[in-house]
Amino acid sequence: MKFVILVAVVLAVVWLLRGKRGSSQRGAPGAQPQARVAPPEDMVSCPVCSVHLPRTDALPGPGGLMYCCAEHRQRGGS
């Protein structure tokens, strides 16, 4: 019977130590911040191939149209 009580006490101590270690690492003030998510960008569609791409990656063309590549800009402009 003493052996069962001893095992239970040891398991309880191990369980408590694991719980303390995990909680101190999660909420530590010096912990590294989570990765930040980039803000959403406006998406535009190429009038030649209908591919959608971020406005920052698109090439402006005549009439305010946005193209996915220089070849489509030339083809769409003529």
C-alpha positions as CSV (number, residue, x, y, z in Angstrom):
1,M,0.0,0.0,0.0
2,K,2.9,2.4,0.8
3,F,4.3,1.7,-2.7
4,V,1.0,2.8,-4.4
5,I,0.9,6.0,-2.3
6,L,4.5,6.8,-3.2
7,V,3.9,6.3,-6.9
8,A,0.8,8.5,-6.7
9,V,2.8,11.3,-4.9
10,V,5.7,11.1,-7.5
11,L,3.2,11.2,-10.4
12,A,1.4,14.2,-8.8
13,V,4.8,16.1,-8.4
14,V,5.8,15.4,-12.0
15,W,2.4,16.5,-13.2
16,L,2.6,19.7,-11.2
17,L,6.1,20.5,-12.4
18,R,5.1,19.9,-16.1
19,G,2.1,22.2,-15.7
20,K,4.2,25.0,-14.1
21,R,6.9,24.8,-16.8
22,G,4.4,24.9,-19.7
23,S,2.4,27.8,-18.2
24,S,5.5,29.9,-17.5
25,Q,6.8,29.5,-21.1
26,R,3.5,30.4,-22.7
27,G,2.9,33.6,-20.9
28,A,6.4,34.8,-20.3
29,P,6.9,38.6,-20.9
30,G,10.2,37.9,-22.7
31,A,8.7,35.4,-25.0
32,Q,9.0,36.0,-28.8
33,P,6.0,37.7,-30.3
34,Q,3.8,35.8,-32.7
35,A,4.4,36.3,-36.4
36,R,2.3,39.1,-37.8
37,V,-0.1,38.6,-40.6
38,A,0.3,41.0,-43.6
39,P,-2.7,43.3,-44.2
40,P,-4.9,42.3,-47.1
41,E,-4.1,43.8,-50.6
42,D,-6.4,44.8,-53.3
43,M,-6.7,42.2,-56.1
44,V,-7.0,43.1,-59.8
45,S,-7.8,41.0,-62.8
46,C,-5.8,40.9,-66.0
47,P,-8.1,41.7,-68.9
48,V,-6.2,39.4,-71.3
49,C,-6.0,36.1,-69.2
50,S,-8.4,36.9,-66.3
51,V,-5.7,36.0,-63.8
52,H,-6.1,37.7,-60.4
53,L,-3.1,39.2,-58.7
54,P,-2.3,41.8,-56.0
55,R,-2.4,45.4,-57.2
56,T,1.2,45.9,-56.1
57,D,2.4,43.1,-58.5
58,A,0.3,44.2,-61.5
59,L,1.6,46.4,-64.4
60,P,-0.5,49.5,-65.1
61,G,-1.7,49.9,-68.7
62,P,-3.6,52.4,-70.8
63,G,-7.1,53.4,-69.5
64,G,-6.2,52.4,-65.9
65,L,-6.3,48.7,-66.7
66,M,-3.9,46.4,-64.8
67,Y,-2.0,43.6,-66.5
68,C,-0.2,40.5,-65.1
69,C,2.8,40.8,-67.4
70,A,4.4,43.1,-70.0
71,E,3.4,40.8,-72.9
72,H,-0.3,41.1,-71.9
73,R,0.0,44.8,-71.4
74,Q,1.3,45.1,-75.0
75,R,-1.3,42.7,-76.4
76,G,-4.1,44.5,-74.5
77,G,-3.0,48.0,-75.4
78,S,-3.2,47.4,-79.2
